[in-house]
Amino acid sequence: MKLIIAMIQPEKLPDVKNSLFAADVHKMTVTNVLGAGQQKGYTESYRGAVEEINLLKKVRIEIAVNDDYVERTIEAIIKGARTGNIGDGKIIVTPVEQCIRIRTGEKGHDAIG
């Protein structure tokens, strides 16, 4: 079991979702977040004051999958999120020690589904 965490551009979320659904991955958690990376932010002017914006809007997607779904999930995220520009995002894969479905009490691979 693995937890796949992807940080992507907000406007790429519909493409990533469509790509995941096509790969038969339907369960995910999506969160709006702020972050800094190679883009290093930008400056904007508001009422004459120049302000540096170094935390940019991103979308964090978390998907817990069984081992046989890891590669297809990663490939689907890349397919939907890649533009070829700086700021496309990152994918992090970590092991999941245990998963328990609260409703039924199922554990492990059965709980992830």
C-alpha positions in Angstrom: 0.0 0.0 0.0 1.3 3.5 -0.9 0.2 7.0 -0.4 0.7 9.2 -3.5 0.8 12.9 -2.9 0.8 15.2 -5.9 1.2 19.0 -5.9 -0.1 20.4 -9.2 -1.3 23.7 -10.8 -4.9 24.5 -9.8 -6.0 24.8 -13.5 -4.7 21.3 -14.2 -7.0 19.6 -11.7 -9.8 18.8 -14.2 -7.2 17.2 -16.6 -5.7 15.2 -13.8 -9.1 14.0 -12.5 -10.1 12.9 -16.0 -6.8 11.1 -16.5 -7.1 9.3 -13.1 -10.7 8.3 -13.9 -9.5 6.9 -17.2 -6.9 4.8 -15.3 -9.7 3.5 -13.0 -8.5 5.5 -10.0 -11.6 7.2 -8.4 -10.7 7.8 -4.8 -8.8 10.9 -3.8 -8.6 13.8 -1.4 -8.0 17.3 -2.9 -6.9 20.3 -0.9 -6.1 23.9 -2.0 -2.6 24.8 -0.6 0.1 27.5 -0.9 3.7 26.7 -1.7 7.0 27.9 -3.0 9.4 26.1 -5.3 11.5 26.9 -8.4 9.0 29.5 -9.5 10.0 31.8 -6.6 6.8 33.8 -6.8 6.2 37.2 -8.5 5.5 40.8 -7.6 2.3 42.8 -8.1 1.2 46.3 -7.4 -1.8 47.1 -5.3 -2.8 50.7 -4.8 0.7 51.8 -5.6 2.4 49.5 -3.2 4.6 46.8 -4.7 4.1 43.4 -2.9 6.1 40.3 -3.4 4.0 37.1 -3.6 6.3 34.1 -3.0 3.6 31.5 -1.9 1.7 30.4 -5.0 -1.6 28.6 -5.2 -1.3 24.8 -5.7 -3.6 21.8 -5.4 -2.6 18.8 -3.3 -4.0 15.5 -4.3 -3.7 12.5 -1.9 -4.4 9.0 -3.1 -4.0 5.8 -1.1 -3.6 2.8 -3.5 -2.7 -0.8 -3.4 0.7 -1.7 -4.9 -0.7 -2.8 -8.2 -2.2 0.7 -8.8 0.9 2.8 -8.0 2.4 3.1 -11.5 -0.8 3.7 -13.3 -1.7 6.4 -10.8 1.6 8.1 -11.2 1.4 8.0 -15.0 -2.2 9.4 -14.9 -1.1 12.3 -12.8 1.8 13.1 -15.0 -0.3 12.8 -18.1 -2.9 15.2 -16.7 -0.6 17.7 -15.0 2.4 18.1 -17.4 2.8 21.3 -19.4 6.5 21.3 -19.7 6.9 24.5 -17.8 8.4 25.2 -14.3 5.7 24.8 -11.7 4.1 21.6 -13.1 4.5 20.1 -9.6 5.8 17.1 -7.7 4.7 13.6 -6.9 5.7 11.9 -3.6 5.2 8.2 -2.9 5.3 7.0 0.7 4.6 3.6 2.2 1.3 3.1 4.1 1.8 1.0 7.3 -1.9 0.4 7.9 -5.3 1.5 6.6 -8.6 0.9 8.3 -12.1 1.5 6.9 -14.1 3.0 9.8 -17.5 1.9 8.5 -16.7 -1.8 8.2 -13.5 -2.3 10.2 -11.8 -3.7 7.2 -8.0 -3.4 7.3 -5.1 -3.3 4.8 -5.6 -3.9 1.1 -9.4 -4.4 1.5 -9.8 -1.1 3.3 -8.2 0.9 0.4 -10.4 -0.8 -2.1 
